[in-house]
Amino acid sequence: MTTHVKSYCLDIREIPVEVVHKAIKNLHVGVYPPSGRVRVAAPLHLDDEAVRLAVISRLGWIRRKQAEFEQQERQSQREFVTGESHYLQGRRYRLKVIEDDGRPTIRLLNNRTIELRARPGDTREAREAVMWRWYRCQLRDRLPALLAKWERKVSVTVEDIRIRKMKTRWGTCNRDARRIWLNLELAKKPVSCLEYIMVHEMVHLKERAHNERFRTLMDQLMPQWRLHRDVLNQAPLAHEAWQY
């Protein structure tokens, strides 16, 4: 089946707006960090004037969201040096770097400190790669129990669940392959946020769109899902930021 998608930009009251026309029933306006980018997903039949009116009617909300993102805490680029802050499962830790000639490793030293053992002279990129491998293991260890719990509740079967770094999404799914992808950044977020994203993507295996049926299913399965979503989107943003 051919998918009709048309994308372009409009300037509406001095706000750049990305407009995407596609085969959907309802118009959706989104505001995304870190800069408050505005994106409109519009049904194919709507013209530019209808899009302009929809955006203008939401100008107050758009500007409030942009102001929130402007004030939101952001992490600067990490240098992976002693004393730096890093996050795991929503908790803040201080990094302690020890240089030795052994294999680079990471461990939780206590409930306040992450210890990174690195080779003398290792670059920032090399230390970062070690950290991301550790984050991947931490995230993967949490998945089997959550998957077993929610497959039964959602009444779906997930054939495969994978982890990767993504710039614009916390999660995504392939309905045909019954596969879910999770953003590696979720290792840093509270477990409730990971659980919310997993349920969100599992519900998409039953309902593709963010429509009334999707929201009804989410309300039935996870009544506090909006709270978890807000916690996720209000957590300290990485150097490159996401929104869901």
Sequence and secondary structure as in RCSB ss.txt:
>XXXX:A:sequence
MTTHVKSYCLDIREIPVEVVHKAIKNLHVGVYPPSGRVRVAAPLHLDDEAVRLAVISRLGWIRRKQAEFEQQERQ
SQREFVTGESHYLQGRRYRLKVIEDDGRPTIRLLNNRTIELRARPGDTREAREAVMWRWYRCQLRDRLPALLAKW
ERKVSVTVEDIRIRKMKTRWGTCNRDARRIWLNLELAKKPVSCLEYIMVHEMVHLKERAHNERFRTLMDQLMPQW
RLHRDVLNQAPLAHEAWQY
>XXXX:A:secstr
     EEEEEEETTEEEEEEEES SS EEEEETTTTEEEEEEETT  HHHHHHHHHHTHHHHHHHHHHHHHS B 
      TT EEEETTEEEEEEEEE SS  EEEE SSSEEEEEE TT  HHHHHHHHHHHHHHHHHHHHHHHHHHH
HHHHT   SEEEEE  SS SEEEETTTTEEEEEGGGGGS HHHHHHHHHHHHHHTT  SSSHHHHHHHHHH TTH
HHHHHHHHHS B SS    
